Amino acid sequence: MSDVDWQGKRVTVAGLGVSGVPAARALHERGALVTVVNDGDDERSRAQAAELEALGITVRLGDGDTLPESTELVVTAPGWKPGKPLFLAAAGAGVPVWGDVELAWRLRGPGAAPWLAVTGTNGKTTTVRMLASILEAAGLRTAAVGNIGVSLLDAVLGDEEYDVLAVELSSYQLHWAPSLRAHSAAVLNLAPDHLDWHGSMEGYAADKGRVYEGNTVACVYNAQDGATEDLVREADVEEGCRAIGFTLGTPGPSQLGVVDGILVDRAFVANRQKQAQELAEVGDVNPPAPHNIANALAAAALARAFGVEPAAVRDGLRAFRPDAHRIEHVADVGGVTYIDDSKATNTHAAEASLAAYEPIVWIAGGLAKGAAFDELVTGAAKRLRGVVLMGADRALIREALARHAPEVPVVDLDRTDTGAMSAAVREAARLAMPGDTVLLAPACASMDMFVNYNKRGEAFADAVRQLAGESA
C-alpha cells in the first residue's frame, strides 16, 4: 500500500534503537538513500551503527540536530521532541516528518491486516494484551504490537500473516502518524502526562485523539472520562463509524458495562435499547481491580467491533495473564497482602491502584516529573493506614499528606542505597495490621534510584519475599 517511490529518495532516520534500526533497514532495502542521525555516541550506538554501515547506510553519531543536505523525508523515533532543531529545520525546508508508525502504515502490503488501536494515559499495554488474548481465543491470527515493545515495522514487513493486529500507540507515536486510519480505536483515559513533550494538555489530548481519525467501525471511549468522548466528537471518521462507550456502571445503549458482576454488551446486539449480551464475569478479569475491569471492557469493545463472539471474549479474558509489576500480588505475610504496582509511575495510575484496596499502607515516591499530589492524596486519604515515602521528590507527597491527611502516619526514608526498598517494606510491615494491603504504587518515575520501574518492582518483591521467609 506504499504510495512512495523509494528508489533514490534521500531519507534521514532520526534515532537508532528499537524503531530506528528496522526503519533504516526497511528503507535501504527499498532503494532509499538513508542517513541515520543519533544524539548518542555510546557503545551500544556504535555497535548499531556498525551493523548499518556494513549495509551501506550512512550513520552520524553525536549529532541529532543537523538536517543532512538534500533530505526529502525524515523518519523519527517517537520520543524525539517536536521542537528539536532537526525538525524545525525540516519544517523550514518543507520536508515532511514521519514516525515509525506512519512508516509501517505506509509500507503495508496488499490485503494487510487491519489495526485495532489503543491509546490513553494508563492501561494501554494491559488492554492491548487482553485484546490479543481475546482475538486469539476467537481463532484469529494476531499479535500485540507497537509501543508494547514489538516493532510495528517488523510485524508489517515480516513473513507471518495476520488477520488483525492489536496495536498500542503512545501520544508520541500518534503525533508523527498523520495518515494512520485504524479499523477501530480506543482512548482509555486522559490525564496530564508528558506535557513537557507536547507543550500543553491540549496538545497532548489532540495527539491522543488522532487515533480516532478515519476509523471505519468504532471509536471506543471511556464514558466516565468525558475528555475521551470529546475526542470522538471532534474526530473525522468514516460514514457509519459508531461511538461506543464503556463504563464500570450499568451500560446505556451503544455501551459496554457491568451489571451484577457481569460484563455486558449493549452496543453490538440486535436491539440496543432492550437487549444486553453477557460477555464474562468480573472474576474472569485478572486482577479484578476497577481500572483493570475498565481495560477489559475496552478490549472487549474493540474485539466485538471486529465481530468476535461473546464466548471468545470470556475465554480470552480468562487466559490473559498481566505483565509483572502491574497490580501484581506478591505474597501474604502475617495477614497482610503485598501488592506490586511499580508501573504506577504517574498520579493517574496511582489513583486507580489506590482505589482498588482498603485499608492501605502506601509506599510512594521517586521522580515526580512536575506532578502535583494534592488531588491524589485527597481522594485516597480515607483508605490510608500509613505511608512510607522514598525517592528524590518524596517531599512533594509528604507536603500533600500534611495538607490533606495530617492524621495518617508517615515514614520519610532519606536514603537511596540498595537497601532502601527493603527498609521501606519493613517500615510498611510495621505500620500494617492484619487485613491491610501494603501497596507499592509510587506515583513517580523510578530513575532516581532504579534503572526502570521493573527493577523497582523486583526490589520490592525481593524485600517482601525476604520478609515472608523470616516470618515462616
N, C-alpha and C positions, 0 to 999 in steps of 0.2 A: 504493500500500500504506500510505499515511499513515493513522494511527489518531487523528489530532488534527484538530479543527475549528479552523482558524487564524483565522477571521474574528473580529476584535476582540480576539484574545489578546495580552496585553501581554508582549512578549519583549525581553529585554536581550541584545544581542550583545556579547560581551567581546572587544575587539580588532579592529583593521582588518586590512589585509594580504591575503595570498593566500586565507585562508579566511573572514575576517570580512566582507569586502565582498560576495562572492557569497551568503553566508548571509543578510545583511541584505536584499539584493535579493530573494532567493527567498521569504523570509518576508513581506516587504512585498507582493509580487505575490499572495500568498495571503490577504491581508487582515489580517495581523497588525499590531499597533501596535508598531513597532520603535524601540527606543532603542539606539544604539551607544555604548559607553563605551571609552575608549582611554587608556592611560597617557601616550603621547607626544603632543606638540603641535608637531611639526616641520612642515617644508614639505610633505613627502610626505603626512603625515596630514591636513593642512589641505586638500590637493587632493582626497584621497579623501572627506573629509567633505563638501566642496562638492558632489561628484557625488551623494552620497547625500541630502543636504539638498534638492537640486533635485527629488528624487523624493517628498519629504515625510517623509523619515526623520530622526528626531532624533539628533544626534550630540553627545556630550560629550567634549571633548578635555582631556587633562591630569588626568583623574580616573577611574582604572580601579578604584578601591577601594570606591566607594559604590554600594550596590544601589539602583537607581531605585525609587521608590514604586510599589506595586501590581504589581511584576514577578511573572509567573506561570511563567516559564521563562527560564533563562539558557542561551545557546548560546555556547560559548567557543572561542577559538583554542587549539590544542593545547598551546602552550608555557606558558600561564599556570599557575603552581603552585597545587596544591590548597589550600595554606594561606593563599592571598591573602584579605584581608578581605572582598572581594566574595563569595567562595564560602562563607566562614564565615557571613556574613550570610544567604546563600541557604539554607544548611543550617539555620540557626536559624529561618528563616521557613517551612521546609518546601518550598522552591522547588527543583525538580529542575534539575540542570546536565547539559547535553549538549555533546558536542564536534561538530565539523563532520562527522565520520564518522557519528556517531549520527544527525545531521540528514539526511545523504544517505541513510542506510539507511531512515529513516522516510519519506522523500519519494519512494522508488522507485515507479514506476508499475506497473500490472498487467503480468504477464509479464516483469518486469525481469530483466536478465541476472544469473546467479549470480556470486558473487565467489570467486575463488581468492586467498587472503590469505597474505602473507608478513611475518614479523617476525623479530627477532633482534638481537643487538648489532651484528653486522657482516655485510655481504654482501646486505642487503635489496634495494637498488636494482639491483645486478647480477642477482640471482636473478629479480626481477620482470621485468626487461627480457629476460632469457633466456626466461622463461616466455611472455611476449608474443610473442617471436620464434617459439617452438615452436607456439603456438596459431595464429599467422598462417600458418605452414607447413602446418598442418592445414586451412587454408581457413576458419578461424573469424574472425568479426568481433570484434575485441578492442582493448583499449588498456591501456597501463601507467599506472596512476593512483594517487592517494593521496599519501603522503609523498614521492613521487618528483617532485612539483612540479606535477602536473596535478590540479586540484581534483576531488575525487570528486563534489561538487555539480554541477560543470559537466558531468561525464560522465553523471551520473544524469539531469539535467534537460535536457540538450542534445537536439538533433534527431536525432543519429546513433543508430542502433540497434545494439546489441551482442549477440553470442551469449554472451559471458563476459568478465569483467573481471579483469585481473591487478592485484592491489591491494597496495601497500606500506603497512604500518601501523607507526607508531612506538609506543613504550610510552606516550607522552603521549596519542596519539590513542586507544589502546585503553582507557586509564584512563577516558575520558569516553564510552565506547561500550557501554553496558550491554546493549542488545538486539541487537547485531550477531550474525548467525548465518551463517557462511560455508559454501559447498559443501564446501570442503576448505581446510586451512591448514597452514602450516609455521612452526615456530620453528627458525631455523638454528643458533643457538648462544646461550649466555648467559655474560656476563662483566660484572663491575662497571662500570656506566656510569650517568650521570645520577642518582647516589644522593642528591645534594642535592635533587633534584626529588621523588623517590619516598620519601625518608626512610630507606630501608634496601634491602639486596639482596633481602630477602624481598618487600618491596613492589614493587620493580622486576620481579622474576620473576613475581609474581602478576599484574601488569598485562600482561606479555607473554603469560602463559598464557590470558588472556581470549580470545585469537584462536581457541582450540580450542572454546570454549563453543558448543554447538549444532551442531557440524559434522555433516554428513549422510553424507559418503562416506569421507573420510580425514583423519587427523591425522598429519602428516608430522613426524618428529623426527630429530635427529642421534644416531645410535647410538653415536657417540664422545663425546657430551656428555650424560652421564646426567641432568643437570638438565632437559633438554628432554623426555626420556622421562618424568620425574616429573610434568611439567606435563600430559602426555597422560593419565597415570593419574588425575590429580586432576580432569580436565575432565568436565563433564556433557554428553555428546554424544547424538545421535540413535541409536536402536537400529540396529545393523548397521554403524555407522561403524567403520572399521578403523584401527589404529595401524600406520603404515608408516615404517620406518626407512631411513636412508641412511648409507652407510659408505664410506670410502676403501679398505676391505679387501674380502674375499670376502663377499658378502651371504648371510645366512641366509634362511629363508622369511619372506615379507612384508617384504623389504628390497630396496633397490637398492644396487649397489656396483660394484666394479671387479675384473675378472678378466683377467689377461694383457693389460692395456692396453685393455680393452673395458668400456664402461659397460653393465651388465646389470640386468635387472629380474626379481626373484623374488617380486614382490608381485602384479602384475596379469597373471598367467598361469594357465592351466587347472590345472596341478599344481605348486603352490609348493614341494612337498617335493623334487621331482625335476627340475623344468624351470626354465630361465632363458632370458629373451629378450634378445638383443643389441639395444642401442639406438643406440650410437655408439662411436666410438673416442676415446680420450683426446686424440688430436691434433685432434679436431673441436672441442674446447673452447679458446676464445681468451681469455686465455692459459692454458696447461695447468698453472698453478700448483696445488698441492694444494688450497688453500682455494677456488679457483675451480672445480675439479672437484667439490668438495662442493656449491657453489652450483648447478652444472649438474645434479647428481643430485637435489637438492631440487626444482628447476624441472621436471625430467623426472617426478618422482613426482607432482607436482600435475597436470601435463598428462595423465599416464596415468590418474590418478583421474578425470579428466574424459572419459576414453575416447579420447584421442589415440593414433593408431597409431605404432609404433616408427619408421617412416621419417620421420615429421614431427618427432620428437624429434631425429633426426640432422640433418635439413635445417635445423631451427630453430637448433640449436647452431652449425652451420656458418655460418649467415647472421648470427649475432649479432656485433656489434662493441661492445667495452666502452666506457664513458664515459672521458673524459680523466682522468688523474691517479689511475687505479686500475691498479696494476702495469703501467704503460704503458712500453713500450720507446721510448726517446728516440733513442739513437744508440750506435754502437760507435766508440770513439776509441782508437787505439793498442792494439787488442786488449782493451780494457776495455768492458764493457757498462754503460750508464747507464739505470737504471730509476726512473721517477717514480711513487711511491705516496704522494703527498701526502695522499690520502684516508685514510691510516692515522693517524687522529687520536687513537687510544687504544692502550693496550698490547696488547689482544687482537688488533686489526687488524695492528699492527706485528709481533707474534709470527708470525702467518700469513705475512706478507710475508717476514720473515727466514728462515722455514723453506723458502722456495721457491728460495733461491740459496746458492751457496758457491763460493769464499770471497767475503766481502763487506767493502767499505768502507761503513760505515753513516753516513748524515747524519741526525741526530736532534735533537729539542728543540723548545721552544715553550712553550705553557701546559699544565701537567700536569693541571690540574683535579682535584687531590688524589690523583693516581695514584702508586703505588709501582712501582719498576722492577727490583727485585731478581730476581723470578721471570723477567722478560723477559730480562734480561742473562744470568742463569744458563743459560737454555735456548739462547741464541744464541752464547755465548762461543766455542765451538769453531769457529764459522763466520766469526768476525770477523778480518779483516786489520788493520783500523783503524777509528776512529770520529772523526767531526767533529761537534762539538756547537755549537748556536746557540740563541738564544732565552732567554726570561725564566727558565725553570726548568731550564736545562741542568745546573745543579749537582746536581740530584737524580739525573740519569742518570750524571754523572761519578762521583758517590759510589758508585753501584751498580756501576759498572765497576771502581772501585778495590777494592771488596769481592770481586767475583766474577770479574773478568777483568783482574787487575792487569798482565798481560803484554801486553795489547793497547794499541798506541799511540793516544793520544787528543789531538786538537787542539781546544782550547776557544776559540771565537771570541767575544770580548767586544765585539760590535758589533751594532747594529740598523739601520744605514743601508741605503740601497737597494742598495749593492754587497755586502752581507753574503752573499747567496746565491752570487754569483759567486766570492767568496773561499772559501766552503765547498766549491764544486765544484773549485776549483783545489787546495785542500788535499787533497781526496779523490783527485784525479788523481795527486797527488804520492805518496800512500800506496799506490795501487793498482798491481798488476802485471798483465801480460797474462793473460787468463783470469779475472780478477776481475770482480765486479759492484759498481758504485757504486750504492747503493740509498738513495733518499730515502724513508724510512718513519718520520716524525717521532715517532710515539707520543704526540703532543701536538697540541693545537689551535693554530691559526695566528694568532689575533687580536692577539698581542703585537707582531707585525711585519708581518702581511699582513691584507688585508680578509677573506680566506677561504682555504680550502685550495686553491681553484682558482688564485688569484693566486700562492700559494706554489709550486705546481707549475709555473706558467708561468715564474716567475723561475728555477726550476731548469732547465727545458727551454731557456730562452734562454741560460743560462750554459753549458750543455753544447754547444749549437749554436755558440756563440762559440768554445769550446774546440776543437770539431771544425774550424771554419774556420781557426783558427790552425795546426792540425796538418796541414791538407790540403797 
